[in-house]
Amino acid sequence: MAWRPTGVKESDLAEASLRGAVAGALPVVLVRLAGTIHAVAGACPHIGGDLADGTLELGKLTCPLHGATFDIVSGAVRADPFGVVPPEGGVEPLPRYPVRVVDGEIQVDAPDG
Ligand code: FES
């Protein structure tokens, strides 16, 4: 793991919005909730849907491909693909990464490679 720049300014990430970015070689989604910035994987753990094209509602991110839903703060699965609630293990939790801001830019502690 190493701190990687995202090219996204903290001031450009509005409350309750999401934005796709790349940290090193890792696609991520940046979200600001209640003033805190979160970074989660940009590829859905199901079969890789682009979560930057997903929807954010009440702290939950929904995949645009098959509708799996994840808690932004914990990464926990709230709905399996195809809307299965409660989830039955149809998808792994959403990976999360540490975030920091340096000189106004959001950085993510992303895996090597
Ligand atoms: S790729 Fe995300 S739910 Fe299928």
Backbone and ligand atoms as CSV (ligand in chain L), in Angstrom:
chain,resi,resn,atom,element,x,y,z
A,1,MET,N,N,0.851,-1.181,0.000
A,1,MET,CA,C,0.000,0.000,0.000
A,1,MET,C,C,0.890,1.235,0.000
A,2,ALA,N,N,0.431,2.251,-0.666
A,2,ALA,CA,C,1.153,3.527,-0.722
A,2,ALA,C,C,0.151,4.627,-1.038
A,3,TRP,N,N,0.456,5.823,-0.554
A,3,TRP,CA,C,-0.429,6.957,-0.835
A,3,TRP,C,C,-0.290,7.353,-2.296
A,4,ARG,N,N,-1.444,7.437,-2.961
A,4,ARG,CA,C,-1.461,7.755,-4.395
A,4,ARG,C,C,-2.348,8.979,-4.628
A,5,PRO,N,N,-1.892,9.901,-5.464
A,5,PRO,CA,C,-2.738,11.047,-5.799
A,5,PRO,C,C,-3.919,10.605,-6.664
A,6,THR,N,N,-5.025,11.337,-6.557
A,6,THR,CA,C,-6.197,11.022,-7.383
A,6,THR,C,C,-6.462,12.102,-8.423
A,7,GLY,N,N,-5.838,13.260,-8.247
A,7,GLY,CA,C,-6.120,14.364,-9.150
A,7,GLY,C,C,-7.422,15.077,-8.847
A,8,VAL,N,N,-8.078,14.691,-7.744
A,8,VAL,CA,C,-9.361,15.292,-7.370
A,8,VAL,C,C,-9.125,16.226,-6.185
A,9,LYS,N,N,-9.571,17.474,-6.341
A,9,LYS,CA,C,-9.454,18.424,-5.248
A,9,LYS,C,C,-10.568,18.187,-4.235
A,10,GLU,N,N,-10.204,18.295,-2.980
A,10,GLU,CA,C,-11.201,18.140,-1.916
A,10,GLU,C,C,-12.374,19.090,-2.131
A,11,SER,N,N,-12.067,20.292,-2.575
A,11,SER,CA,C,-13.106,21.312,-2.750
A,11,SER,C,C,-14.050,20.997,-3.899
A,12,ASP,N,N,-13.664,20.058,-4.778
A,12,ASP,CA,C,-14.513,19.709,-5.923
A,12,ASP,C,C,-15.454,18.553,-5.622
A,13,LEU,N,N,-15.353,17.957,-4.431
A,13,LEU,CA,C,-16.195,16.808,-4.091
A,13,LEU,C,C,-17.318,17.286,-3.168
A,14,ALA,N,N,-18.482,17.429,-3.732
A,14,ALA,CA,C,-19.621,17.955,-2.979
A,14,ALA,C,C,-20.170,16.917,-2.004
A,15,GLU,N,N,-20.842,17.398,-0.967
A,15,GLU,CA,C,-21.492,16.507,-0.004
A,15,GLU,C,C,-22.483,15.582,-0.721
A,16,ALA,N,N,-22.469,14.302,-0.310
A,16,ALA,CA,C,-23.396,13.288,-0.829
A,16,ALA,C,C,-23.273,13.104,-2.343
A,17,SER,N,N,-22.057,13.327,-2.851
A,17,SER,CA,C,-21.836,13.070,-4.273
A,17,SER,C,C,-20.768,11.992,-4.411
A,18,LEU,N,N,-20.702,11.382,-5.576
A,18,LEU,CA,C,-19.659,10.393,-5.845
A,18,LEU,C,C,-18.903,10.803,-7.095
A,19,ARG,N,N,-17.641,10.357,-7.151
A,19,ARG,CA,C,-16.801,10.701,-8.299
A,19,ARG,C,C,-15.793,9.584,-8.532
A,20,GLY,N,N,-15.694,9.131,-9.761
A,20,GLY,CA,C,-14.699,8.136,-10.117
A,20,GLY,C,C,-13.338,8.778,-10.246
A,21,ALA,N,N,-12.297,8.038,-9.878
A,21,ALA,CA,C,-10.922,8.520,-9.977
A,21,ALA,C,C,-10.015,7.310,-10.097
A,22,VAL,N,N,-8.732,7.570,-10.296
A,22,VAL,CA,C,-7.736,6.502,-10.343
A,22,VAL,C,C,-6.633,6.852,-9.364
A,23,ALA,N,N,-6.319,5.909,-8.478
A,23,ALA,CA,C,-5.248,6.078,-7.496
A,23,ALA,C,C,-4.138,5.096,-7.857
A,24,GLY,N,N,-3.041,5.584,-8.441
A,24,GLY,CA,C,-2.045,4.678,-9.009
A,24,GLY,C,C,-2.688,4.013,-10.215
A,25,ALA,N,N,-2.837,2.678,-10.156
A,25,ALA,CA,C,-3.521,1.960,-11.235
A,25,ALA,C,C,-4.909,1.508,-10.804
A,26,LEU,N,N,-5.318,1.906,-9.602
A,26,LEU,CA,C,-6.559,1.384,-9.022
A,26,LEU,C,C,-7.741,2.326,-9.258
A,27,PRO,N,N,-8.778,1.862,-9.957
A,27,PRO,CA,C,-9.993,2.677,-10.048
A,27,PRO,C,C,-10.675,2.738,-8.684
A,28,VAL,N,N,-11.065,3.928,-8.291
A,28,VAL,CA,C,-11.748,4.117,-7.013
A,28,VAL,C,C,-12.956,5.026,-7.223
A,29,VAL,N,N,-13.836,4.994,-6.242
A,29,VAL,CA,C,-14.936,5.949,-6.186
A,29,VAL,C,C,-14.756,6.743,-4.897
A,30,LEU,N,N,-14.777,8.062,-5.031
A,30,LEU,CA,C,-14.658,8.963,-3.882
A,30,LEU,C,C,-16.040,9.480,-3.540
A,31,VAL,N,N,-16.341,9.489,-2.248
A,31,VAL,CA,C,-17.654,9.931,-1.777
A,31,VAL,C,C,-17.441,10.799,-0.543
A,32,ARG,N,N,-18.189,11.893,-0.467
A,32,ARG,CA,C,-18.172,12.704,0.756
A,32,ARG,C,C,-19.518,12.526,1.451
A,33,LEU,N,N,-19.465,12.032,2.696
A,33,LEU,CA,C,-20.680,11.840,3.490
A,33,LEU,C,C,-20.490,12.505,4.836
A,34,ALA,N,N,-21.403,13.379,5.201
A,34,ALA,CA,C,-21.340,14.097,6.476
A,34,ALA,C,C,-19.958,14.730,6.669
A,35,GLY,N,N,-19.400,15.222,5.572
A,35,GLY,CA,C,-18.128,15.923,5.635
A,35,GLY,C,C,-16.905,15.038,5.551
A,36,THR,N,N,-17.077,13.727,5.669
A,36,THR,CA,C,-15.949,12.796,5.608
A,36,THR,C,C,-15.819,12.227,4.199
A,37,ILE,N,N,-14.582,12.166,3.714
A,37,ILE,CA,C,-14.332,11.603,2.388
A,37,ILE,C,C,-14.005,10.124,2.526
A,38,HIS,N,N,-14.662,9.314,1.709
A,38,HIS,CA,C,-14.453,7.868,1.685
A,38,HIS,C,C,-13.944,7.470,0.300
A,39,ALA,N,N,-13.123,6.422,0.269
A,39,ALA,CA,C,-12.680,5.853,-1.004
A,39,ALA,C,C,-13.013,4.366,-0.998
A,40,VAL,N,N,-13.696,3.937,-2.040
A,40,VAL,CA,C,-14.040,2.518,-2.187
A,40,VAL,C,C,-13.604,2.062,-3.569
A,41,ALA,N,N,-13.588,0.752,-3.766
A,41,ALA,CA,C,-13.200,0.205,-5.058
A,41,ALA,C,C,-14.110,0.735,-6.161
A,42,GLY,N,N,-13.519,0.983,-7.325
A,42,GLY,CA,C,-14.312,1.465,-8.446
A,42,GLY,C,C,-14.966,0.353,-9.229
A,43,ALA,N,N,-14.480,-0.883,-9.028
A,43,ALA,CA,C,-15.034,-2.044,-9.729
A,43,ALA,C,C,-15.871,-2.862,-8.759
A,44,CYS,N,N,-17.084,-3.151,-9.133
A,44,CYS,CA,C,-17.973,-3.941,-8.287
A,44,CYS,C,C,-17.382,-5.331,-8.044
A,45,PRO,N,N,-17.417,-5.807,-6.784
A,45,PRO,CA,C,-16.859,-7.135,-6.495
A,45,PRO,C,C,-17.654,-8.284,-7.114
A,46,HIS,N,N,-18.811,-8.006,-7.707
A,46,HIS,CA,C,-19.579,-9.069,-8.383
A,46,HIS,C,C,-18.851,-9.457,-9.665
A,47,ILE,N,N,-19.019,-8.689,-10.742
A,47,ILE,CA,C,-18.256,-8.961,-11.969
A,47,ILE,C,C,-17.712,-7.676,-12.576
A,48,GLY,N,N,-17.410,-6.701,-11.705
A,48,GLY,CA,C,-16.621,-5.558,-12.162
A,48,GLY,C,C,-17.391,-4.379,-12.718
A,49,GLY,N,N,-18.665,-4.266,-12.432
A,49,GLY,CA,C,-19.418,-3.088,-12.875
A,49,GLY,C,C,-18.738,-1.802,-12.436
A,50,ASP,N,N,-18.865,-0.761,-13.254
A,50,ASP,CA,C,-18.216,0.521,-12.961
A,50,ASP,C,C,-19.051,1.285,-11.934
A,51,LEU,N,N,-18.607,1.254,-10.695
A,51,LEU,CA,C,-19.392,1.859,-9.614
A,51,LEU,C,C,-19.419,3.384,-9.689
A,52,ALA,N,N,-18.518,3.980,-10.478
A,52,ALA,CA,C,-18.584,5.428,-10.670
A,52,ALA,C,C,-19.858,5.817,-11.416
A,53,ASP,N,N,-20.461,4.858,-12.113
A,53,ASP,CA,C,-21.725,5.103,-12.808
A,53,ASP,C,C,-22.921,4.664,-11.958
A,54,GLY,N,N,-22.651,4.266,-10.716
A,54,GLY,CA,C,-23.731,3.836,-9.826
A,54,GLY,C,C,-24.482,5.011,-9.238
A,55,THR,N,N,-25.391,4.681,-8.355
A,55,THR,CA,C,-26.178,5.725,-7.696
A,55,THR,C,C,-25.907,5.702,-6.199
A,56,LEU,N,N,-25.945,6.891,-5.607
A,56,LEU,CA,C,-25.686,7.052,-4.178
A,56,LEU,C,C,-26.951,7.579,-3.519
A,57,GLU,N,N,-27.415,6.856,-2.493
A,57,GLU,CA,C,-28.617,7.294,-1.786
A,57,GLU,C,C,-28.513,6.839,-0.339
A,58,LEU,N,N,-28.651,7.787,0.560
A,58,LEU,CA,C,-28.634,7.502,2.000
A,58,LEU,C,C,-27.414,6.673,2.399
A,59,GLY,N,N,-26.251,7.017,1.857
A,59,GLY,CA,C,-25.011,6.351,2.232
A,59,GLY,C,C,-24.815,4.993,1.612
A,60,LYS,N,N,-25.661,4.643,0.644
A,60,LYS,CA,C,-25.541,3.349,-0.027
A,60,LYS,C,C,-25.263,3.562,-1.514
A,61,LEU,N,N,-24.317,2.771,-2.011
A,61,LEU,CA,C,-23.926,2.842,-3.418
A,61,LEU,C,C,-24.485,1.618,-4.133
A,62,THR,N,N,-25.223,1.870,-5.212
A,62,THR,CA,C,-25.842,0.781,-5.968
A,62,THR,C,C,-25.137,0.618,-7.305
A,63,CYS,N,N,-24.750,-0.627,-7.606
A,63,CYS,CA,C,-24.055,-0.940,-8.855
A,63,CYS,C,C,-25.010,-0.786,-10.041
A,64,PRO,N,N,-24.507,-0.163,-11.137
A,64,PRO,CA,C,-25.397,0.049,-12.282
A,64,PRO,C,C,-25.687,-1.216,-13.078
A,65,LEU,N,N,-24.902,-2.286,-12.892
A,65,LEU,CA,C,-25.117,-3.472,-13.729
A,65,LEU,C,C,-26.235,-4.374,-13.206
A,66,HIS,N,N,-26.118,-4.833,-11.971
A,66,HIS,CA,C,-27.100,-5.802,-11.463
A,66,HIS,C,C,-27.707,-5.393,-10.133
A,67,GLY,N,N,-27.417,-4.164,-9.698
A,67,GLY,CA,C,-28.124,-3.619,-8.553
A,67,GLY,C,C,-27.639,-4.022,-7.176
A,68,ALA,N,N,-26.464,-4.643,-7.057
A,68,ALA,CA,C,-25.927,-4.882,-5.710
A,68,ALA,C,C,-25.755,-3.529,-5.017
A,69,THR,N,N,-25.982,-3.510,-3.706
A,69,THR,CA,C,-25.917,-2.258,-2.955
A,69,THR,C,C,-24.968,-2.417,-1.779
A,70,PHE,N,N,-24.118,-1.399,-1.594
A,70,PHE,CA,C,-23.075,-1.455,-0.569
A,70,PHE,C,C,-23.157,-0.237,0.333
A,71,ASP,N,N,-22.852,-0.438,1.607
A,71,ASP,CA,C,-22.730,0.661,2.561
A,71,ASP,C,C,-21.376,1.338,2.330
A,72,ILE,N,N,-21.388,2.647,2.081
A,72,ILE,CA,C,-20.141,3.363,1.794
A,72,ILE,C,C,-19.201,3.353,2.994
A,73,VAL,N,N,-19.721,3.506,4.187
A,73,VAL,CA,C,-18.881,3.653,5.379
A,73,VAL,C,C,-18.216,2.333,5.776
A,74,SER,N,N,-18.948,1.230,5.688
A,74,SER,CA,C,-18.405,-0.061,6.129
A,74,SER,C,C,-18.022,-0.981,4.972
A,75,GLY,N,N,-18.559,-0.741,3.800
A,75,GLY,CA,C,-18.356,-1.642,2.663
A,75,GLY,C,C,-19.292,-2.842,2.675
A,76,ALA,N,N,-20.125,-2.957,3.702
A,76,ALA,CA,C,-21.002,-4.118,3.841
A,76,ALA,C,C,-22.020,-4.186,2.697
A,77,VAL,N,N,-22.384,-5.400,2.353
A,77,VAL,CA,C,-23.394,-5.632,1.315
A,77,VAL,C,C,-24.775,-5.422,1.931
A,78,ARG,N,N,-25.571,-4.555,1.316
A,78,ARG,CA,C,-26.945,-4.314,1.772
A,78,ARG,C,C,-27.961,-5.027,0.902
A,79,ALA,N,N,-27.590,-5.274,-0.350
A,79,ALA,CA,C,-28.419,-6.074,-1.252
A,79,ALA,C,C,-27.501,-6.824,-2.200
A,80,ASP,N,N,-27.775,-8.099,-2.429
A,80,ASP,CA,C,-27.016,-8.874,-3.402
A,80,ASP,C,C,-27.402,-8.432,-4.816
A,81,PRO,N,N,-26.624,-8.886,-5.824
A,81,PRO,CA,C,-27.033,-8.615,-7.198
A,81,PRO,C,C,-28.481,-9.058,-7.430
A,82,PHE,N,N,-29.169,-8.349,-8.289
A,82,PHE,CA,C,-30.565,-8.593,-8.651
A,82,PHE,C,C,-31.513,-8.325,-7.483
A,83,GLY,N,N,-31.039,-7.492,-6.537
A,83,GLY,CA,C,-31.923,-6.992,-5.492
A,83,GLY,C,C,-32.267,-7.975,-4.392
A,84,VAL,N,N,-31.442,-8.981,-4.157
A,84,VAL,CA,C,-31.727,-9.963,-3.114
A,84,VAL,C,C,-31.470,-9.342,-1.736
A,85,VAL,N,N,-32.548,-9.187,-0.964
A,85,VAL,CA,C,-32.489,-8.611,0.377
A,85,VAL,C,C,-33.274,-9.512,1.325
A,86,PRO,N,N,-32.715,-9.882,2.479
A,86,PRO,CA,C,-31.344,-9.584,2.891
A,86,PRO,C,C,-30.339,-10.341,2.039
A,87,PRO,N,N,-29.101,-9.844,1.963
A,87,PRO,CA,C,-28.103,-10.498,1.122
A,87,PRO,C,C,-27.809,-11.922,1.592
A,88,GLU,N,N,-27.496,-12.778,0.615
A,88,GLU,CA,C,-27.255,-14.198,0.888
A,88,GLU,C,C,-25.857,-14.629,0.479
A,89,GLY,N,N,-24.913,-13.657,0.398
A,89,GLY,CA,C,-23.537,-14.004,0.051
A,89,GLY,C,C,-23.266,-14.010,-1.438
A,90,GLY,N,N,-24.106,-13.351,-2.203
A,90,GLY,CA,C,-23.942,-13.329,-3.652
A,90,GLY,C,C,-22.822,-12.435,-4.137
A,91,VAL,N,N,-22.275,-11.613,-3.246
A,91,VAL,CA,C,-21.184,-10.730,-3.623
A,91,VAL,C,C,-20.372,-10.416,-2.365
A,92,GLU,N,N,-19.079,-10.210,-2.563
A,92,GLU,CA,C,-18.196,-9.856,-1.444
A,92,GLU,C,C,-18.414,-8.394,-1.036
A,93,PRO,N,N,-18.056,-8.036,0.209
A,93,PRO,CA,C,-18.128,-6.625,0.616
A,93,PRO,C,C,-17.247,-5.753,-0.279
A,94,LEU,N,N,-17.562,-4.480,-0.279
A,94,LEU,CA,C,-16.857,-3.514,-1.128
A,94,LEU,C,C,-15.553,-3.088,-0.448
A,95,PRO,N,N,-14.393,-3.299,-1.095
A,95,PRO,CA,C,-13.129,-2.852,-0.487
A,95,PRO,C,C,-13.116,-1.342,-0.267
A,96,ARG,N,N,-12.558,-0.942,0.858
A,96,ARG,CA,C,-12.425,0.464,1.220
A,96,ARG,C,C,-10.939,0.775,1.416
A,97,TYR,N,N,-10.578,2.044,1.213
A,97,TYR,CA,C,-9.183,2.452,1.315
A,97,TYR,C,C,-9.063,3.727,2.136
A,98,PRO,N,N,-7.967,3.856,2.887
A,98,PRO,CA,C,-7.745,5.093,3.660
A,98,PRO,C,C,-7.600,6.298,2.735
A,99,VAL,N,N,-8.017,7.439,3.245
A,99,VAL,CA,C,-7.993,8.694,2.490
A,99,VAL,C,C,-7.271,9.759,3.309
A,100,ARG,N,N,-6.546,10.623,2.614
A,100,ARG,CA,C,-5.998,11.825,3.248
A,100,ARG,C,C,-6.029,12.950,2.213
A,101,VAL,N,N,-5.898,14.163,2.701
A,101,VAL,CA,C,-5.867,15.332,1.821
A,101,VAL,C,C,-4.522,16.018,2.008
A,102,VAL,N,N,-3.816,16.226,0.894
A,102,VAL,CA,C,-2.515,16.896,0.920
A,102,VAL,C,C,-2.580,18.073,-0.047
A,103,ASP,N,N,-2.345,19.262,0.463
A,103,ASP,CA,C,-2.382,20.477,-0.356
A,103,ASP,C,C,-3.678,20.562,-1.158
A,104,GLY,N,N,-4.776,20.155,-0.529
A,104,GLY,CA,C,-6.088,20.273,-1.154
A,104,GLY,C,C,-6.468,19.133,-2.074
A,105,GLU,N,N,-5.538,18.191,-2.318
A,105,GLU,CA,C,-5.828,17.062,-3.214
A,105,GLU,C,C,-6.113,15.797,-2.407
A,106,ILE,N,N,-7.100,15.036,-2.855
A,106,ILE,CA,C,-7.435,13.768,-2.189
A,106,ILE,C,C,-6.424,12.703,-2.622
A,107,GLN,N,N,-5.869,12.016,-1.629
A,107,GLN,CA,C,-4.979,10.891,-1.875
A,107,GLN,C,C,-5.571,9.632,-1.249
A,108,VAL,N,N,-5.262,8.490,-1.852
A,108,VAL,CA,C,-5.795,7.202,-1.397
A,108,VAL,C,C,-4.638,6.249,-1.148
A,109,ASP,N,N,-4.696,5.544,-0.035
A,109,ASP,CA,C,-3.697,4.524,0.289
A,109,ASP,C,C,-4.096,3.248,-0.453
A,110,ALA,N,N,-3.544,3.100,-1.655
A,110,ALA,CA,C,-3.965,2.028,-2.562
A,110,ALA,C,C,-2.926,0.919,-2.599
A,111,PRO,N,N,-3.377,-0.309,-2.897
A,111,PRO,CA,C,-2.441,-1.428,-3.006
A,111,PRO,C,C,-1.441,-1.195,-4.130
A,112,ASP,N,N,-0.264,-1.808,-4.011
A,112,ASP,CA,C,0.733,-1.736,-5.063
A,112,ASP,C,C,0.247,-2.519,-6.271
A,113,GLY,N,N,0.787,-2.144,-7.428
A,113,GLY,CA,C,0.503,-2.907,-8.639
A,113,GLY,C,C,-0.596,-2.406,-9.425
L,1,FES,S1,S,-21.389,-6.169,-11.498
L,1,FES,FE1,FE,-22.192,-5.105,-9.791
L,1,FES,S2,S,-23.951,-6.215,-9.231
L,1,FES,FE2,FE,-23.148,-7.286,-10.926
